[in-house]
Amino acid sequence: MASPNAVIEEFIASHDIDAEQSGPQTFLITLPGEKKLVTHCALVVGEHSLSINAFVIRKPDENIEAVYSYLLSKNASMYSVAFAINELGDIYLVGRLPLTSVTEQELDRVLGAVLQYSDSSFNPLLELGFSSAIRREWAWRVSRGESLANLAAFAHLI
């Protein structure tokens, strides 16, 4: 059986994924999305498990209880990763796999799940946690004649 590092390296090469190795056991992967344009994910090979950590969004400005309720309700149906917050309140997707489960097929499933959950939750999390900032940004852009293209998904908030 190939080492977890070798499996990850082969997976990255065969899927043409933007990635770099930041240490002998750490792989930094950039996953392209649609709503969230990129999701940065770290795969860390430990002694007994592979740790998956992906940044989703910074600490919400408002409605924190509603944001946490959303995250917890999503966690109940997610595969291999779950939403978590760090000491600053930033939101991540985190998970662990036993090293014996690190195969190309499982990496594909796990990274696909990370991308799906990050991308599909991005706009709802922005709406819940940053609606006041979105409204301010919209008004500022309108006052200056700036493009609203990347705020179009939030027009219903205005």
Backbone hydrogen bonds in HBPLUS format (Angstrom, degrees):
<---DONOR---> <-ACCEPTOR-->    atom                        ^
c    i                          cat <-CA-CA->   ^        H-A-AA   ^      H-
h    n   atom  resd res      DA  || num        DHA   H-A  angle D-A-AA Bond
n    s   type  num  typ     dist DA aas  dist angle  dist       angle   num
A0007-VAL N   A0003-SER O   2.99 MM   4  6.30 158.2  2.04 156.0 162.5     1
A0008-ILE N   A0004-PRO O   2.91 MM   4  6.15 163.2  1.94 153.4 157.5     2
A0009-GLU N   A0005-ASN O   2.87 MM   4  6.09 164.4  1.89 152.6 157.3     3
A0010-GLU N   A0006-ALA O   2.92 MM   4  6.06 160.2  1.96 148.1 153.4     4
A0011-PHE N   A0007-VAL O   2.86 MM   4  6.05 157.1  1.92 147.7 154.7     5
A0012-ILE N   A0008-ILE O   2.92 MM   4  6.14 166.2  1.94 156.1 158.7     6
A0013-ALA N   A0009-GLU O   3.04 MM   4  6.21 164.6  2.06 147.4 151.7     7
A0014-SER N   A0010-GLU O   2.86 MM   4  5.98 161.3  1.89 152.4 157.6     8
A0015-HIS N   A0011-PHE O   3.05 MM   4  6.07 131.2  2.29 144.5 155.6     9
A0017-ILE N   A0012-ILE O   3.35 MM   5  5.32 167.5  2.37 145.3 148.9    10
A0030-THR N   A0018-ASP O   2.85 MM  12  5.44 163.6  1.88 169.9 168.6    11
A0020-GLU N   A0028-LEU O   2.92 MM   8  5.31 146.8  2.03 142.6 153.3    12
A0028-LEU N   A0020-GLU O   2.76 MM   8  5.31 170.2  1.77 171.0 172.1    13
A0022-SER N   A0026-THR O   2.99 MM   4  5.58 137.5  2.18 135.4 147.4    14
A0026-THR N   A0023-GLY O   3.42 MM   3  5.15 158.1  2.47  99.5 105.5    15
A0045-VAL N   A0025-GLN O   2.76 MM  20  5.00 164.9  1.78 153.7 156.2    16
A0027-PHE N   A0043-LEU O   2.83 MM  16  5.09 164.7  1.85 151.7 157.0    17
A0043-LEU N   A0027-PHE O   2.82 MM  16  5.09 164.5  1.84 152.7 158.1    18
A0029-ILE N   A0041-CYS O   2.72 MM  12  5.10 178.6  1.72 165.4 165.1    19
A0041-CYS N   A0029-ILE O   2.79 MM  12  5.10 170.0  1.80 159.4 162.2    20
A0031-LEU N   A0039-THR O   2.86 MM   8  5.08 175.9  1.86 149.7 151.0    21
A0039-THR N   A0031-LEU O   2.85 MM   8  5.08 150.7  1.94 143.3 153.0    22
A0033-GLY N   A0037-LEU O   2.81 MM   4  4.58 171.7  1.82 120.2 121.3    23
A0055-PHE N   A0040-HIS O   3.19 MM  15  5.99 140.3  2.35 162.4 170.7    24
A0042-ALA N   A0053-ASN O   2.70 MM  11  5.18 166.4  1.72 155.2 158.3    25
A0053-ASN N   A0042-ALA O   3.01 MM  11  5.18 153.1  2.08 147.7 154.7    26
A0044-VAL N   A0051-SER O   2.94 MM   7  5.01 161.5  1.97 142.7 148.9    27
A0051-SER N   A0044-VAL O   2.87 MM   7  5.01 169.4  1.88 146.6 147.7    28
A0046-GLY N   A0049-SER O   2.78 MM   3  5.19 156.3  1.83 157.2 163.8    29
A0099-LEU N   A0048-HIS O   3.26 MM  51  5.91 160.3  2.30 131.5 129.3    30
A0050-LEU N   A0097-LEU O   2.71 MM  47  5.09 158.5  1.75 152.1 159.5    31
A0097-LEU N   A0050-LEU O   2.90 MM  47  5.09 148.6  1.99 139.1 149.4    32
A0052-ILE N   A0095-GLY O   2.86 MM  43  5.00 166.1  1.88 144.6 143.5    33
A0095-GLY N   A0052-ILE O   2.94 MM  43  5.00 138.2  2.12 142.7 144.0    34
A0054-ALA N   A0093-LEU O   2.85 MM  39  5.04 154.7  1.91 149.3 155.6    35
A0093-LEU N   A0054-ALA O   2.78 MM  39  5.04 150.7  1.87 143.5 153.6    36
A0056-VAL N   A0091-ILE O   2.90 MM  35  5.56 160.7  1.94 153.7 151.1    37
A0057-ILE N   A0091-ILE O   3.30 MM  34  5.31 158.2  2.35 133.1 138.4    38
A0091-ILE N   A0057-ILE O   2.79 MM  34  5.31 166.6  1.81 174.8 176.5    39
A0061-ASP N   A0129-GLY O   2.93 MM  68  5.57 139.5  2.09 147.2 150.4    40
A0062-GLU N   A0129-GLY O   3.20 MM  67  4.94 144.5  2.33 124.7 131.0    41
A0066-ALA N   A0063-ASN O   3.06 MM   3  5.34 116.1  2.48 103.4 118.2    42
A0067-VAL N   A0063-ASN O   2.96 MM   4  6.28 155.0  2.03 154.7 162.8    43
A0068-TYR N   A0064-ILE O   2.87 MM   4  6.10 168.1  1.88 157.0 159.3    44
A0069-SER N   A0065-GLU O   2.92 MM   4  6.09 153.7  1.99 144.7 152.5    45
A0070-TYR N   A0066-ALA O   2.96 MM   4  6.14 156.6  2.02 144.1 150.0    46
A0071-LEU N   A0067-VAL O   2.95 MM   4  6.28 162.5  1.98 153.8 158.2    47
A0072-LEU N   A0068-TYR O   2.90 MM   4  6.09 166.2  1.92 152.9 156.3    48
A0073-SER N   A0069-SER O   2.97 MM   4  6.12 157.4  2.02 147.9 154.1    49
A0074-LYS N   A0070-TYR O   3.02 MM   4  6.26 150.2  2.11 147.8 155.9    50
A0075-ASN N   A0071-LEU O   2.92 MM   4  6.17 154.7  1.99 150.3 157.6    51
A0077-SER N   A0074-LYS O   3.08 MM   3  5.95 161.2  2.11 127.3 131.3    52
A0078-MET N   A0075-ASN O   3.41 MM   3  5.33 174.1  2.41 107.6 109.3    53
A0082-ALA N   A0094-VAL O   2.84 MM  12  5.50 148.0  1.94 146.4 155.4    54
A0094-VAL N   A0082-ALA O   2.88 MM  12  5.50 162.7  1.90 153.3 156.7    55
A0084-ALA N   A0092-TYR O   2.89 MM   8  5.30 149.8  1.98 146.8 149.3    56
A0092-TYR N   A0084-ALA O   2.82 MM   8  5.30 168.3  1.84 155.2 158.4    57
A0086-ASN N   A0090-ASP O   2.98 MM   4  5.56 148.3  2.09 146.0 156.2    58
A0089-GLY N   A0086-ASN O   2.95 MM   3  5.24 155.2  2.01 111.7 119.8    59
A0101-SER N   A0098-PRO O   2.81 MM   3  5.45 159.5  1.85 122.0 128.9    60
A0102-VAL N   A0099-LEU O   3.17 MM   3  5.36 166.8  2.18 110.0 113.8    61
A0103-THR N   A0101-SER O   2.97 MM   2  5.92 110.9  2.46 115.9  99.2    62
A0107-LEU N   A0103-THR O   2.89 MM   4  6.09 160.9  1.93 154.0 159.5    63
A0108-ASP N   A0104-GLU O   2.97 MM   4  6.13 155.2  2.04 144.6 151.3    64
A0109-ARG N   A0105-GLN O   3.05 MM   4  6.36 155.6  2.11 144.5 150.7    65
A0110-VAL N   A0106-GLU O   2.84 MM   4  6.03 169.4  1.85 155.8 158.5    66
A0111-LEU N   A0107-LEU O   2.84 MM   4  5.86 170.7  1.85 153.1 156.2    67
A0112-GLY N   A0108-ASP O   2.93 MM   4  5.81 146.2  2.04 136.0 146.2    68
A0113-ALA N   A0109-ARG O   2.87 MM   4  6.08 148.5  1.97 142.7 151.4    69
A0114-VAL N   A0110-VAL O   2.88 MM   4  6.21 160.5  1.92 152.2 157.4    70
A0115-LEU N   A0111-LEU O   2.98 MM   4  6.14 167.0  1.99 146.4 149.7    71
A0116-GLN N   A0112-GLY O   2.89 MM   4  6.04 164.6  1.91 148.0 152.9    72
A0117-TYR N   A0113-ALA O   2.86 MM   4  5.98 176.2  1.86 160.7 161.5    73
A0118-SER N   A0114-VAL O   2.94 MM   4  5.94 163.2  1.97 151.0 156.4    74
A0119-ASP N   A0115-LEU O   2.91 MM   4  5.86 167.8  1.92 150.4 154.6    75
A0120-SER N   A0116-GLN O   2.88 MM   4  5.85 167.1  1.90 150.9 155.3    76
A0121-SER N   A0117-TYR O   3.13 MM   4  5.84 139.1  2.31 134.0 142.6    77
A0125-LEU N   A0121-SER O   2.93 MM   4  5.98 156.9  1.98 153.3 160.2    78
A0126-LEU N   A0122-PHE O   2.91 MM   4  6.19 153.6  1.98 151.4 159.5    79
A0127-GLU N   A0123-ASN O   2.88 MM   4  6.12 164.5  1.90 157.8 161.5    80
A0128-LEU N   A0124-PRO O   2.95 MM   4  6.15 162.4  1.98 147.8 152.4    81
A0129-GLY N   A0125-LEU O   2.85 MM   4  5.81 167.1  1.87 149.7 154.1    82
A0130-PHE N   A0126-LEU O   2.78 MM   4  5.13 139.9  1.94 143.3 147.6    83
A0134-ILE N   A0130-PHE O   2.93 MM   4  6.19 152.6  2.01 154.6 163.4    84
A0135-ARG N   A0131-SER O   2.98 MM   4  6.20 158.3  2.03 147.5 152.6    85
A0136-ARG N   A0132-SER O   2.99 MM   4  6.26 158.7  2.04 147.9 153.6    86
A0137-GLU N   A0133-ALA O   2.89 MM   4  6.06 161.4  1.93 147.5 152.8    87
A0138-TRP N   A0134-ILE O   2.88 MM   4  6.05 158.1  1.93 149.2 155.4    88
A0139-ALA N   A0135-ARG O   2.98 MM   4  6.21 168.9  1.99 151.9 154.1    89
A0140-TRP N   A0136-ARG O   2.91 MM   4  6.12 159.7  1.95 150.3 156.3    90
A0141-ARG N   A0137-GLU O   2.94 MM   4  6.13 164.0  1.97 151.7 155.7    91
A0142-VAL N   A0138-TRP O   2.91 MM   4  6.16 162.2  1.94 155.6 160.9    92
A0143-SER N   A0139-ALA O   2.93 MM   4  6.09 161.7  1.96 149.4 154.4    93
A0144-ARG N   A0140-TRP O   3.15 MM   4  6.35 134.6  2.37 141.0 152.3    94
A0144-ARG N   A0141-ARG O   3.21 MM   3  5.19 133.0  2.45  95.0 107.5    95
A0145-GLY N   A0141-ARG O   2.87 MM   4  5.85 110.1  2.37 140.4 157.7    96
A0146-GLU N   A0141-ARG O   2.78 MM   5  4.64 151.2  1.86 144.1 143.8    97
A0145-GLY N   A0142-VAL O   3.19 MM   3  5.04 154.7  2.26  99.2 106.9    98
A0151-LEU N   A0148-LEU O   2.87 MM   3  5.22 155.4  1.93 115.6 123.6    99
A0152-ALA N   A0149-ALA O   3.29 MM   3  5.34 167.0  2.30 107.1 110.7   100
A0154-PHE N   A0151-LEU O   2.80 MM   3  5.51 160.9  1.83 125.1 131.8   101
A0155-ALA N   A0152-ALA O   3.22 MM   3  5.31 169.3  2.23 115.3 114.3   102
A0157-LEU N   A0154-PHE O   2.91 MM   3  5.56 162.1  1.94 120.8 126.8   103
A0158-ILE N   A0155-ALA O   3.06 MM   3  5.51 157.6  2.11 113.6 120.4   104
